[in-house]
Amino acid sequence: MVGIQAVFFDQGNVLDNHKESDKALAQALDIPFEDFGRYAQPYVRALHLGLDELEYLNSICKDARKKPTTERIFRKIYDVKRPFNDEMLGINTQLRRLGFKTGIISNAEIPLRDLLAEKYAVTPPLFDTIICSCDVGFAKPDPEIYFLACNVLGIAPKDAVFIDDNAKNVQAFQKLGGYGILHVENRKTIQELSDILGYQLR
């Protein structure tokens, strides 16, 4: 479709599987995985906006009535490698070869931001921009984080597609005039993106 100049990806559960990291967190804190989300949820947004990671984990421990996290355990937790989605990263490469700009818009804490910097520190770069909430002070679905990402690339939201596994985040981008894809599984996302762009991605 004429007019689309860029594609933005969410990181967690689109370009990687952050559930594995959550499982490692739950195990290290001795909290059942099925309960971890309930204890973590009240602090997640603050974490994405720059809350100290050790404070985040100790808040979870306090609510779950577990021993406070030590620095040693904290470092062990964040040494867990996140499995990356090679198929979607391959789609990103195809897009760049076709002349599209690409970027990441992620609600990311500082350890994840650092991991992404390490993973994507290649030449030529895999993405034109990586926007992490912990750096900019805005978190999805706040419109400001989308406007910021678009401004960096010199485009308007209407000129971009955004892929995320959270419906609220997708809808927020669509309200700005952009195209949104709710990511459930790779093949469906790739076909939807192909239909929007008018190119058959593989």
C-alpha positions as CSV (number, residue, x, y, z in Angstrom):
1,M,0.0,0.0,0.0
2,V,1.5,3.3,-1.1
3,G,2.3,5.6,1.9
4,I,3.7,3.0,4.3
5,Q,7.3,3.9,5.1
6,A,8.1,2.1,8.3
7,V,7.3,-0.9,10.5
8,F,7.6,-0.9,14.2
9,F,7.8,-4.1,16.3
10,D,7.2,-4.7,20.0
11,Q,10.0,-6.7,21.5
12,G,8.5,-8.9,24.2
13,N,6.5,-11.9,22.7
14,V,7.0,-10.5,19.1
15,L,10.7,-10.5,18.6
16,D,11.4,-12.7,21.6
17,N,9.7,-14.8,24.3
18,H,9.7,-12.9,27.6
19,K,7.7,-15.7,29.3
20,E,10.9,-17.6,29.7
21,S,12.4,-14.7,31.7
22,D,9.3,-14.5,33.8
23,K,9.6,-18.2,34.6
24,A,13.2,-17.7,35.7
25,L,12.2,-14.8,37.9
26,A,9.4,-16.8,39.5
27,Q,11.7,-19.7,40.1
28,A,14.5,-17.6,41.6
29,L,12.1,-15.8,43.9
30,D,10.5,-19.1,45.0
31,I,7.1,-17.9,43.7
32,P,4.8,-20.3,41.7
33,F,4.8,-19.1,38.1
34,E,1.0,-19.1,38.0
35,D,1.0,-16.5,40.8
36,F,3.9,-14.4,39.7
37,G,1.9,-12.2,37.4
38,R,-0.4,-11.2,40.2
39,Y,2.4,-10.1,42.4
40,A,4.3,-8.4,39.6
41,Q,1.5,-6.5,38.0
42,P,1.2,-3.5,40.4
43,Y,4.9,-2.6,39.8
44,V,5.4,-3.4,36.1
45,R,4.5,0.0,34.7
46,A,6.8,1.7,37.2
47,L,9.6,-0.7,36.2
48,H,9.1,0.2,32.5
49,L,9.4,3.8,33.4
50,G,12.7,3.4,35.2
51,L,12.0,1.8,38.7
52,D,15.2,0.2,40.1
53,E,15.1,-3.5,39.2
54,L,16.1,-4.6,42.7
55,E,13.4,-2.5,44.2
56,Y,10.9,-4.0,41.8
57,L,11.9,-7.6,42.7
58,N,11.9,-6.8,46.5
59,S,8.4,-5.3,46.2
60,I,7.2,-8.6,44.7
61,C,9.0,-10.5,47.4
62,K,7.3,-8.4,50.1
63,D,3.9,-8.9,48.7
64,A,4.5,-12.6,48.3
65,R,6.0,-12.9,51.8
66,K,9.3,-14.1,50.5
67,K,12.8,-13.2,51.5
68,P,14.2,-10.0,49.9
69,T,16.3,-10.5,46.8
70,T,20.0,-10.2,47.1
71,E,22.2,-8.6,44.5
72,R,23.7,-12.0,43.6
73,I,20.3,-13.5,42.9
74,F,19.2,-10.4,41.0
75,R,22.2,-10.7,38.7
76,K,21.6,-14.4,38.2
77,I,18.0,-13.6,37.2
78,Y,18.9,-11.1,34.6
79,D,21.6,-13.2,33.1
80,V,18.9,-15.5,31.7
81,K,18.9,-15.3,27.9
82,R,15.6,-14.5,26.2
83,P,14.9,-16.7,23.2
84,F,14.7,-14.5,20.1
85,N,12.1,-15.0,17.4
86,D,14.4,-15.6,14.4
87,E,11.5,-15.8,11.9
88,M,10.2,-12.3,12.8
89,L,13.8,-11.0,12.8
90,G,14.1,-12.4,9.3
91,I,11.0,-10.4,8.3
92,N,12.6,-7.3,9.6
93,T,15.6,-8.0,7.4
94,Q,13.3,-8.5,4.3
95,L,11.6,-5.2,5.1
96,R,14.9,-3.3,5.2
97,R,16.0,-4.8,1.9
98,L,12.7,-3.6,0.4
99,G,13.5,-0.1,1.6
100,F,11.3,0.2,4.6
101,K,12.5,1.7,7.8
102,T,12.1,-0.4,10.9
103,G,12.1,0.1,14.7
104,I,11.3,-1.3,18.1
105,I,8.9,0.3,20.5
106,S,9.2,-1.6,23.8
107,N,8.0,-1.2,27.4
108,A,11.4,-2.3,28.6
109,E,13.3,-2.1,31.9
110,I,17.0,-1.3,32.0
111,P,18.3,-4.9,31.9
112,L,16.2,-5.6,28.8
113,R,17.3,-2.4,27.2
114,D,21.0,-3.4,27.8
115,L,20.3,-6.9,26.4
116,L,18.8,-5.4,23.3
117,A,21.7,-3.0,22.8
118,E,24.0,-6.1,23.0
119,K,21.9,-8.2,20.7
120,Y,21.3,-5.6,18.0
121,A,24.8,-4.0,18.1
122,V,25.7,-5.1,14.6
123,T,26.8,-3.3,11.4
124,P,24.8,-2.5,9.4
125,P,22.2,-1.9,12.2
126,L,19.1,-4.2,12.3
127,F,16.8,-1.3,13.2
128,D,16.6,2.4,12.5
129,T,15.6,3.1,16.0
130,I,15.0,1.3,19.3
131,I,12.7,3.2,21.7
132,C,12.6,1.8,25.3
133,S,10.2,3.2,27.8
134,C,12.8,3.2,30.6
135,D,14.8,5.8,28.6
136,V,12.0,8.1,27.4
137,G,9.6,8.3,30.4
138,F,6.6,7.1,28.4
139,A,5.2,3.6,28.2
140,K,2.7,2.1,25.7
141,P,-0.2,2.7,25.2
142,D,0.7,6.4,25.9
143,P,0.5,8.1,22.5
144,E,3.7,10.1,23.3
145,I,5.9,7.0,22.8
146,Y,4.5,6.4,19.4
147,F,4.9,10.0,18.4
148,L,8.5,9.9,19.6
149,A,9.3,6.8,17.5
150,C,7.7,8.3,14.4
151,N,9.5,11.6,14.9
152,V,12.8,9.9,15.1
153,L,12.2,8.4,11.7
154,G,10.7,11.6,10.3
155,I,7.3,10.1,9.6
156,A,3.7,10.4,10.8
157,P,1.8,7.5,12.4
158,K,-0.3,7.1,9.3
159,D,2.9,6.2,7.4
160,A,3.7,3.2,9.7
161,V,2.6,-0.2,10.8
162,F,2.9,-1.3,14.5
163,I,3.0,-4.9,15.6
164,D,2.4,-5.8,19.2
165,D,0.9,-8.7,21.2
166,N,-1.2,-6.4,23.4
167,A,-4.5,-5.3,21.9
168,K,-4.5,-2.0,23.9
169,N,-1.1,-1.0,22.5
170,V,-2.2,-1.8,19.0
171,Q,-5.5,0.1,19.3
172,A,-3.6,3.1,20.7
173,F,-1.4,3.3,17.6
174,Q,-4.4,2.9,15.3
175,K,-6.2,5.8,17.0
176,L,-3.3,8.0,15.9
177,G,-4.0,7.0,12.3
178,G,-1.4,4.2,11.9
179,Y,-1.9,0.6,10.9
180,G,-1.9,-2.0,13.7
181,I,-1.4,-5.8,13.8
182,L,-2.2,-7.8,16.9
183,H,0.5,-10.5,17.0
184,V,-0.7,-14.0,17.9
185,E,1.6,-16.2,15.9
186,N,4.2,-15.6,13.2
187,R,2.4,-16.8,10.1
188,K,-0.7,-14.8,10.7
189,T,1.3,-11.6,11.4
190,I,3.4,-12.1,8.4
191,Q,0.4,-12.5,6.1
192,E,-1.4,-9.5,7.6
193,L,1.7,-7.4,7.1
194,S,2.1,-8.6,3.6
195,D,-1.5,-7.6,2.8
196,I,-1.0,-4.1,4.2
197,L,2.3,-3.5,2.4
198,G,1.4,-5.2,-0.9
199,Y,4.5,-7.4,-0.8
200,Q,4.5,-11.1,-0.1
201,L,6.9,-11.6,2.8
202,R,8.2,-15.0,3.6
